[in-house]
């Protein structure tokens, strides 16, 4: 085993390593000759999505000990979507680097990766894929459904809804205070099909979790049993030398895309899966998403893409195994997973127990996958829209633009009557992409002006180079590439310009002639850099655009890194 280099040789270094392990309080028979398992834990006191992972790590250790391994827990960056500013997307690649270098530099034979909040799942898997050890992912799990008076609430989704109701004057401060206490009522990530649930489902579809892991509620006793099972499993993977590269194949990523689209999942998964695939040596593009979207129906009736249910309902309806059992003709069933020699074997006993939560092919939530990829002179390298979460009349729309140069200006002026915003207006936000944000924050669900909310307007066409929370909804065109901050066409849009969206034709067009656009481009000047030093300067120098996954160029490029010499 790899750890033998540290512990098993006759030299001075091995003597020192063994002596220092005695200093930690371990007997020789507790660890010598056993698989050493790193447990990478994203727990912290300020991450409500992961606050229970301190306890779950103990269950993982229990499983590792039972299987004859030696577990070691490592704290890593927590990436709290709730609190970290300007956005944890700025730090996704930092956790990926931390994961890669930690696993490479310590006496580790395999890893259990504990995450779930939006950016932690791709970051952990990106880093682990770059090292290519055996690994199992343990999802944090969704929180319990929210409750307010006689309503069941979905975190994020109902926050946006009721905040708009407050701005429209339909509810007041007392109701909002009650909602604060009822919206998120247990540990765990968002219990809608937001980014967290989408990406943990993608991890399960990739085959890097034990079956059914992605939807178990965080506080369910089944979640602790899943953690222990993951500890048992990783020791067996080390003994079989089944590495991540055996799991993260091109077929696996195509199945993950199919899963995300069939779940009506978050648009953020487009960026993260492209980045994850790149680390695994697999080329995945926006065109792959659009191609697959035309073949897979949306079967998960889970908010916000669905109409009714939340993740706990999805779990007890059959979870991801049940869901996948309904689209087996679209999957690559002969590829391995961490638990089985084939996905076919893993799904053999999967069942669906509620046909309204996980729909049949004859009664889909939508006929096509939940994300469409757009092209046009406004987004030559692509943009995305979660069209199943938009009002249908906006899916083919032409209207005049009102342009905001940054998010703070938009917040301050969105209700200014001088802007003349109507329900037909196209709201445009720029300088919010990977470099411009910085970090591509979730600014893409631009607020509808108060006066329109009071008129009953609940959706408008909105365009940006930002991202959008996976729990949100609306006719929001996102991830416009290249971004405006580096001179992409979005930088040339002016208030009053006509813009056309046609989702059926996958088109997004700025209705301004080429000559005028060339004149505007000649007048454009680049804004100043966001950072002069530190991690931000490294980020600004190395970050790639949304269509290629927003990875760091020096991490995404191919090339070998040698294992350290431990003697």
N, C-alpha and C positions, 0 to 999 in steps of 0.2 A: 504494500500500500504506500501511497505517497507520504504518509506521516512517518513511515519507517526511516526516511532520510533524517528526520529530526530525533527520533527516539531509539532506533534499532541498531545503529552502527557502533563501532568500538572507539571512536575518536573522542577528543576532549569536548567537542560541541555537544554530542549526544549525552555525554556524562552531565554536562551543564543543564541540558534540557530536562533530563530525568530528575536532577537535583531540584530544579526550580518547580517541577511538577509536584515533588514531595512538599515543597514550600507552600503550594496551594492546598495541601492537605490530602492528596490522593495517594492511595497505595499503588504499588507497581501493578498488581493484578487487576486493578480497576481500569487501567488504560493500555498497558503494553500489549501490542499485538492486536488491538481492537481498532475497528474503524473510528476515526475521530470525526465527529459531526459538528460543524459550525451551525449554530442557530442564530440567524441574523434577525434581530428583533427591532422593529420600528416603533416600539412602545414609547410614550412620553406622557407626562402629566398634562400637556396642553393639546393633546390630540384625542378628542373624544371618540374618533373612529377606531383608535388602537389602544384605548386605555385599559382594556381587558387582556391585552397580549402579554403583559407581565405574568399573568396567571397561566395563560395558554402555553407559554414557553415551558412551564413546569410539566404540563401534559406531554409536550413534545419530548422533553428529557426522559420522562417515564417510559415512553415508547422506545426511545433509543437504548436505554439501559436494558429493557426487557429483551431487545433483539441482540444484545451483546455488543453494543457500540459504546462510545465514550462521548457524551455531549458537552459542548462548550458554547455558552451564550455570549454573543457579541452585540452590544448596542450600536445601532446605526441611525442615520438621520431620519427623523420622523415624518417630514413632509406633510404637515397638517393643512389640508385644504381650507379648513375653517379660519385659521388664524395667520398663516404665513403670507407676508406681503413682500413685493407686489403680487406674487403668485408662486406657488410651489413649482410651477412649470419652469421657472428660472433655475430651480435647484434639482430637477429630475436627473440631469446628467451628472451632478455632483454625487448624488446617492449611487448612481450607476458606477461612477469611478471608485467610490468608497467600497462598494460591494466587490468589484473586480480586484482591487488591490489588496483588500483584506483577505479574500479567499486565496489569492495567489501567494501571499507573503507569510501565512501561518501554516502550521502542520495540520492541514485539513484534507480529509478524504472525500467528503460530501457535505452538502448544505441543505438546511431547511430555511426557507425564506418566508418571513412573516410580514405580511402587509395587506393592503386592501384599499386604503384611501387613495384617491385617484392616481397620483403620480408614483406612488410607492410600488405598485404592481409592475409597471413597465420598467422602472428603474432597477429593481432587484433582478428581474429576469434579463435585462440588457447586460448588467454587470456579470451575472452568473454565466450567461451564454458566452461572454468573452473569455472566461476562464475555462469553461467546458468541463466541469466536474459533474458527478451525479447530483441532482438537486430535486427537491420537492417544494412546491409552493403551498403555504397555509394561508388561505384568505381570512381576513378579519371578520367577515360576515356582516350582513345587514342588521341595523338596529330594529327594534320592535316598531310596529305601526304607530303613528302619532294619533292622538285623540283630542278633540275639542268639541265640547257640548255633545251633539249627536253625530259628529262627522269623524270619519277616519282620514287622517292626514298623511300625506307623503312629503317627507323632508325635501326642501328645495322647491319642488313643484308647487306645493301649497303656500310656501313662503312668497314666491313670486305672485301667485294668484291673490292672496289676501293683502299683500302690500299694494297691489294695484287697486284693490277694493277700498283700502284706506285712502289712497290718493284720489279716488273717485268720490269719496265722501259716503261710501256705503257702510263702513264700520268705523269705530273710533278707537281711542287709546285704551279703553278698558278691554275691548275685545283683543286688541293686539297684545296686551299684557298677558291675557289668558293664553293666547297662542304661543307666546314665548315659552310657557311651561309645558305645553302639550305637543309641540311639533317634534321634538327629539327627546325621547323618554328612556333611552337605554344606551349603553355602549354599542358601538358598531357604526359602519358607514351608512350612507343614505339607502333607504329601503325602497326607493323607486328604481327603475331601470336607468339610473344615472350613470356617470362615468365609472364610479367604483364598481357597481354590480356588472356593468358591461365588461370591464376589464378583468374582473375575477372570473366571469363566465368565459371570456376569451382564453384565460389561463387554463381553465378546465378543458375547454375544447382543444387547446394545444396538446393536452395530455400531461401537464406538469402538476396536477393536483390528484388526490385520491378521488374516486367517483363521487359526485354529488356534493363536493365540498363547497362550491362557490355560493350556494344559496342558503346554507344553514344559518339561522339567526344567531347573532353573536352571543346571546345569553342563553341559548338552548344548550342543554347538557350534551346533545349530539355534537355541538361544536368542540367541546373538550375531547370527546371520543375521537373526533376527526383529527384533532391535533396529535393525540397519542398514536393513532393509526399512521399518521405521516411520519412520526418518529420511528415506528417499526419499519415503515417502508423504505426510508432512506438507507438504513443499514443493509437491507437486502439489495438495493440498487448499487451500493458500493461493492458488495461482494460479487455482484454480477457484472460490474464495470459498465453499467448502462448510463452513459453520459447524456448531458443535455443535447449534444449534437445528434444523438440517436433519436431524440424526441422532436426537436425543433426543426423539422424538415419543411420543404416547400409545400408538401401536401398538408402538413399540420397547419401552416399559416393560411392556406386557402380555406381549410375547414374553420379556422378561427374567424376569418372574414365572413364566411357564410353564416356562422353562428351570430356574430354581432349584427349583421343585417337582418337576419330572421327574428332576432329579439327586438328589433326596433331600437337598438342601442345608441349610445352616445356618439356624436360626431368626433369627440376626442379620440376615440379608438382608432380612427383613420391615421392620425399622426403617430400614436404610440405603437400600433402594429407594424407600420412601415419601419420605425426605428428599431423595434425588437427584431424584425426579420433581418434587417441589415446587419445587426450584431451576430446573427446566426448564419450569415453568409447567404441569405435568401433575398432575392430581388422582388420586392413587393411595391406596386405603384398605385396611384389613384385610378388608373384605367382598370386595374384588377378589381377594385371595389365596385366600380360602375358596371363592369361586365357581370360580376357575380350578383349584384343587386337586381339585375333583370331576370335572374333565374330563381331567386328564393323569395317565398312569401313571408310576411310578418305574421308569426303565429303566437307571440307572447302578448297577451292582453294585460300588460303591466304598464302603469303610468311612468313617464308622460306620453310615450308613443301609443300605448293602449288606453283604454277608456276607464278601467275600473280598479284593477288589483295592484297589490304591492308584493315585495319579494317573499314575504312569509307565505302568502298565498301560492306564489310560484313554486316555492320549495315543497309544500305539502301536496301540490298538484303533480309532482313528479320531478321537479327540479330540472337541471340541465340534462341529465340522462333521459328523462321523459321527453323533453323538448327535442333532443337529437334523434330520438327514436322515430320521430315524425318526419325527419328529413334525411334518412339514411341514404336515399338514392343520390343525394347531393354531396355526400361525404366520402372521404378516402378511408375505408373501413379496415384496411390491412396494415395500417401503420401502428407502431407501438406507442404505449403510454407508460407512465411510471408504475402503473398497477397491473397492466395486462400486456400480453404479447401482441394484441391487436385491439383497435377500437371496436371492431365487430364483437369480440369476446366481452369487452367492457359493457356494451349496450345490450347484450343478449337478454337480460331480464328486466330491462327498463320498461316502465309503464307510465301512462298518463292517467291521473285519477280525477281530473276536472277539465272537461272539454271547453269550458268557457275561459279558463285561465290560460291553458295551452291549447290553442285552437287546432282543429283539423285542417288539412289542406283544402277541404271543400268549403271551409268557413273562416278564411283568414281575417286578421285585422286589416291587412293591406295586401294587395296582389303582388307587390314588388317590395324588395328590401327597403329599409327605412331611410337610407342615405342616398342622395344623388350627387354626382360629380359634375360640376358646371365648367364650361369653357367659353371663351370669348375674348374680345379685346380688353375687357376690364380684368380678366384673370387668365392670361395666356398659359400660366403653369397650373391652373386649376383653382377651384373653390368648391365648397361642399354646402349642402343644405339638408337638414332633416325634414323632408317635405311631409312626412306623415304627421308631424307635430305642428303644421301650419294650417291656417284657414284656406280651404281649397281655392277660393276666388283669387288668392294672391299668388298662386303657382304659375299664372300667366298674367303678368302685370307690367304696365309701362307708366312711369310717373316721374315728376321732377325731383331732383336731388336737393336735399339740404345737408350741407357738409360740415362736419365738426373735425377740427384738426387734432384734438386730443380729448381724452375721456373727461378730464376736469372741466374743460370748457363746455363740453356737452352737458354735464351735470348742472352747471351754473346757468346755462342758457336755454335748455330744452323747452322750458315753459314760456319763453319770451314770445309774446304775440306778434312781434315784429318779424319773426321768422316765417309766419304765414303757413305753418305746418297743417296739413289736412290729412284725412285718412288715405289719400292717394299719394302722398309724399313718400319718397324713398329716402330714409335716413341713412347717411353714410358717415362712418367713423373711420378715421385713418390714424396712422402712427401708433398702432396697437398690436403689431405683429411680433415676431420673435425678437427682433432688435428694438423695434419702436416702443413696445409696451412699457418697459422692457419685459421680456419673458412671455409675451403673448397671453396676457391675462384674459379672464372670462368676462370680457366687456361686450361681447357680441350681441347679447340680448338687450339692445338699447331700450331705455324706458319710453313708453308711449306718453306723450304730453298729457298733463292733467286734464286739460279741457276736452281732449278726445276721449279719455277714459270716462269722463262724466257724461259724454254722449253715447256711451256704450261700446266704443271701439276697443277691441281687445287684441288686435293683431295688425301689424303694418309690415311692409317690406323694409328690412334693415340689412345693410351690407357693411362688412368690416374685414380687416385682416387679423382680427382677434379670434379667440375661441369663445365658446358658450358652455355654461354649465350643462352637464348631461341631464340634470333634473329639470331644465328649463324647456321652453316650447316657443313656437312662433315662427314666422316666415323670416328667418335669420340666415343670410348667406354669410359664410364664415371662411376663415383660412385663405383669404384671397392672396394668391401668390403670383409673382413676387410681391412682397409687402411694400407699402407706400414709403416707409422710412428709408429704403434703399433705392427709391425711384420707380417702383412699380406703377402701373397705370392708375391705381387708386389715388396716387399723389397728384394726378392731373385733373381730377374731377372738380367741377365748380358748382356752387349752388345754382340751381336753375337748369342744369344739364338734364336731359332725358335719359333714363336708364330703363332697359327692358330685361325682365326675367322670364324665361320660358323653360320650366322644369322638364316638361315632356321632351323638348328638343335639347335639353341639357345646355342651355345657352344663357349667358349673361353678357349684355352688350351695352356699352356706353355709346349713345347715339350722337356722337360728335365726329366730324370728318377727320381724316388722317392728317390733313394739312394743319388744321387747328391744333390737333394733339401734338404735332411736331413743334409748333410754335410754343406751346405751353412747356414742352419738355426742355426746350432750349432756355427757357426762363427759370426752370426749377433749380434750386440749390439744395444740397444735402444738409440736413440738420446736424447740429453738433453731436458728438458721441455721448452716450449716456454715462459711460464710466471712464475714468482716467487711470484707475489702478484696481488691484484686487481681483477677486473672483469674477466680478462683473466685466472687467476688461478682458479676461480670458474668454468669458461667455460671448462677449461682443465680437471677438476675433474669430471664434471657432464655430458659432452656431450656424446651422444650415436652415433652409427655408421649410415651410410647412409641408410642401409636397414631397419632401425627402425625409421627413420625420423629426426635424429640429434636434438632431443629434449634434455632437461636436465632430467637426471634420476629422480631427486627429484620432478620434475613437471609432468613427464609422468606417474609416478606410481599412482595407485588408492588410494583413501582415501578422507575423508571429511575434509573440512575446515569450522569452524563455522563462522556465521555472527557476526560482532562486536556488542557489547552491546552499544547502543547509549544513554542510560539514565544516 
